[in-house]
Amino acid sequence: MAEAVGAFGEAPLRGGWAEFEAVPIGILARSGAEAERIVEEVLGGLSGGERRTVELRETLFAYLRHDRRWAETAGALGIHRQTLAYRLKGIEAATGRTLARSEDIAALWIAMRAWERGVAIRARV
């Protein structure tokens, strides 16, 4: 309790940011609701449960987890590189984002992390 009061008092001095000992800070969504908004805004059409949508979302997440390395991503998914290329085009069409743009890659990575957070929250409920 004393730590919270101290941090609250120092927050204006730190630009509104308060830190707590031994509390991990997530880089992304702070709540389930915020995670859902990020997913909806960034992933858009890839947030559904249809087979093709799930396939594209899983492809996107594998692509991001493997640092956009085509051979590793295709190997992890058990698909040919040409199939990966086809799916990546589908991801761009579904999200309206370009996988060659750093800004879009950053947004998609944040959405992936928000998706993972939302799934973890839903699993606890």
N, C-alpha and C positions, 0 to 999 in steps of 0.2 A: 504494500500500500504506500509506504513512504517513497519507494522508487517511482511509482506512478505520479505522486504529487510533485516530486522533484522534476521529473521529466516534463510534466505539464507546465510547470513554471519556467523551464528553460526553453520550451518549444518556440516562443516568439523570438528568442535570441538566435535560434538556429533556423530561422526562416519557416517555422511551423513544423519542423521535423523533430520528433522525439524518438529516442532509442531506449530500449530496455535490455538489461543484461540477460543473456541466455535465451532470448526469444528470437527464433529465426524469422527474418523478414523475407517474404516472397517478393520477387521482382515484378510480379504481375497482379492478377486479380486479387482483391482483398476480400471478396465475398463470393458466394455462389451466384448471387444475382448479377454481380459485376462480370463474373466469368461468362454467364449466359449472354449478357449484352455484347461482350467482345466476340464470342463465337458467332452470334447472329449477325453482327455487323461485318465481320471479316470473312467468315466462311460462307455465309449466306446459304446458297443452294447445297453446300456440302455438309450441312448440319442435320440433314434428314436421316431416315433409317432405311431407305430403299437400297436394294442390293448394289446397284451401280454407284449410288452416292457413297455408300460405305466403302466400296472398293476404291473410289477416287480419294476419299478422305484418308484411308489407310495408306494409300500410295503417297499422298502428300506428306503425311507424318513420317513415313519411312525415308522419303527424300530429304526432309529437314533433319531427321535424326542422323542421317549419314552424310551430313554437311554437303548436300547437293551433288554427291559423287554418284554418277550414273551407274557404273559397274557394281558398286557396293549395294546401291538401292535395288537394282534389278536382281542381284543375287539374293538379297535378303527376302525379296518378295517372290522369288522363284519364277521370274518372268524374263522375257527377252528384252534387250535394250530398246528395240523398236516398239514393243508394247508399252514400255515405260514412256517413251516419247509421245505415243498416242494418248496415254493417260494424262501426262503433264499438260497437253493441249486441252484436254477435257477439264482439268483443274482450272486452268486460266479462263476458260469459257464460263465455268460455273461460278467462279469467284469474281471475275472481272479484274483480276490482278495478274501482273506479268511476273513470271518467275525469274526474269533477268534483272529486275529492278530491286535494288537493296531495300528501298522503302516497303515494297510489297512483301519481300521475303521476311523482313522484320515483323510486319503486321501478321503474316501467316504463322510465324514462329510463336508470337504472343498468343494467337488464337489457338494454336496447338496446345500450349501450356494451359490456357484457360479451359480448353476442352478436357484435358487431363484432370484439372482441379475439379471441374464440374462432375466428371465421372466419379472421382474419389468421394465427393460430397454426396452424390446420389447413392453410392454404394453403402455409405454409413447410415443412410435413412431407412 
